[in-house]
Amino acid sequence: MQKIRYWVFDLDNTLYPAKVDLFSQVDFKMGAFIENMFNVSYAEAKKRQKRFFNNYGTTLRGLMTEHRIEPQAYLDFVHDIDFTVLNPDEALNYAIRKLPGEKFIYTNASTEYAQKVLSKIGLNDTFTDFFDIHDADFLPKPDIRSYHKMIDKFAIDPLKSVMIEDIAGNLNPAAELGMTTVWVPTDTLWSDSGHDEENVDYIAPNLSSWLNNVLSTSE
């Protein structure tokens, strides 16, 4: 880890506990958006939403591909949720701030959403820059084209970079590009999706403890 100069963090279920379950709120809103858009029952809307997700990687990508929707209206709607369920993890925040080098956020959500999350967990003004779904031209992780765009935007050397993620499959392109990878496993159904042991350098069930261990061994 002595070579690391850049830290790329996923946001949801990585920088706050999965048990907070922000996704359940977003998931409900995705169904409601489709219900309103197509004037179908909520049950039918959820079937369509899951098909979009399975076929395109995100519901938004499916809606854009098949129905040419304007993405901002969708993002504004599904990200209009209750963020008060989030609380700071002081030990984790301390460790992240103490890491040497630059810190970045790479998310399939929007920067506006990410900033709201970071504000609630006490990590606003901690990260150098954001790479969001707009920057990715709506190509979500784990589309490797998005990773190339992320590396270009941040102007980072993959061989001197760490990527930290709660979804194992999202680390596969990062490993292919030479990044050191850290998987933060959770109890969600999708955390193990795409897991390839060869592409996971470290497993960190408790990210705060793992980062503090890195800091202690690098001193």
N, C-alpha and C positions, 0 to 999 in steps of 0.2 A: 504493500500500500504506500510505500515511500514515494513512488513515482506519481501518485495521483495529484492532479492540479484542478480537476473539474468534477463537480458532483451534480449529477442530474437526477432529480427526485420526481417520481410520480406524485400525484396529489391525493386522490381519494383512496381511503383505506390504507394509505401508506404513512401520511403525516398525521393522521388521527385514527383511532381504533375503528375497526370494521363494525363493532357492536353498536356504534352510534347510528349506523344504517341510514345515512343520508340518501343512499341509492333507492331505498324503498319509496321515499318521497318523489324523487326524480322519475322512478319507474311508473308511479301512479300518474304523474303528469304526462308522461309519454303516451300512456294509454288514453288519457283524457284528450290530448291533442288530436290523436287519430280518430277517436270517437266523434269529436266535433267536426273534423275535416271531412269525414266520409259519411257522417250522419248514420252511424251504425251503433249497435249495443256496445257497452264497455267490454263485454266478454269477447265479442268479435274483434274489437279494436286491439285487444291484447294478443289475440292470435296473429293478427297482421303485424303487430309490432315485433313479436318474437321472430316472425319469418324475415322481416327486414333485418333484424339483428343477426340472425343466423346466416343470411345470404350475403350481407354487405359489411359486417363487422360493427356497425352502429345503426340504430334506427334512423338517424338523420341521413346517413349515406343512402339508405334504401329509399327514403322519401324523396331525396334529391334526384336519385337515379331514375326512379320509376314515375315520379309525379312532379319533378322539377319545382319543388317548393323553394321559397326564399328562406335560407337557413336561419337568419337572425330572429325572425318571428318565432320560430320553433325553439331556439336556444333561450330567448327571453321567457317563453312560456314555461319550459320544463325546468329552468333554473330558478324560478320564482318559488322558493321553498323556505322553510323555517331553519335558519342557521343557528338559532339560539341553543340547539342541542349540543353544539360543539363547545369544548373547553380546552384551555391550554394544558399541555403536558410540559411542565417546566424543565424536567430532566432531559426530555428529548430536545426541546428548544435550545437549551444550553449547549448540548452536544453539537447540534447543527450549526449554531453560531460560532462555535469554537473550531470547526473544521477549517483546516488551511485550504486556501484556494477559493475559487468562485463556485457559487451555488446557483442552480437553475431549476425551474419547474417545467416538466414536459407532461402535458395533460391532453386528453381527448375532449375536455370541456373547453370553455372559453376563458380568456384571461380575466374578464370581469367576475365570473364565477369563482375562479381561483383566488382572486384578491379578497373576495368576501370570506372565503374559507380561511385564508391565512390571517385575516384580521381577527376572526373569532378565536383562532388557536394561538394567537400571539406571535405570528411569524411574518407579519407584514414588514417590509423594508429589510428582509433577510436575504432575498434572492436577487441576483444580478439581472435576470431577464426571464421571460416566459416564452414557451413555445406551445401554442394552443391549436385548436382544431382549425382556426382560420389560417394560421401559418402553415398548417399541413395541407392546405387546399382541400380540406375535408376528407383526407385519407387518414383514417384512424390507425393507431397502433393495433396490430403489429405489422402494418404495411411498411416494408423497408424503405420505400421512397420517402415516407415521412421522416424516418431516422436520418436519412441523408440531408433533408431540408433542415432538420433540427441542428445537426452538426455544423452545417453551413451558417445558419443564423447565429449560433453561439460562438462560432469561430473557435471550436475546441478540437483538440487532438484526441481521437478515440482511444489511443493507446495510453493516454494519461487521464482517462475519464472513468468514473463509476456511474452506473445506472442502477437505481434502487426502485423496485416495483413490487406490488402485491400480486400481480398476475404473472405467473411463471412464463407463459408463452410470449409475453411482451418483451422478455429478455433475450429471446432467440436472435432477433435481428441485431440487437446491441452487441451480443457476443460475436456474431458474424463479422461485425465491423471493428472488433478488437477491444471493445469496452470491457472493463471489469464489471461483473454483474452481481447484484445482491437481491435475493428474493425474500420478501416479507410475507410469509404464508399467513392466511387468515382462514376463518371457518366458512367463508362464502363458497358457494358451489363452483364459482369460476376461478378461484385463486390458483388451482392446480392445472387449469386449462392450458394445454400446449407444453406442459412441463417436459423439458429435456435436460436430464442431469448434467450432460456435458456442457450445457450453456449456462449453468448456475455455478458461479464461483463461491458464493457464500450464501448461507441461509440464516436469516435474522428474525426469529419469531418475536423477539423484543428489540425493536430498532434502536431504542435509547441505549440499552445495554450493549448492543453490538457497536454502536458508534463510540460510546465511551471506552470500550475495549480497544478500538482502533486508535483513539486518541492517546490512551495510556501506553500503548506499545510503540507509538511513533515519537514519544517524548524522549 
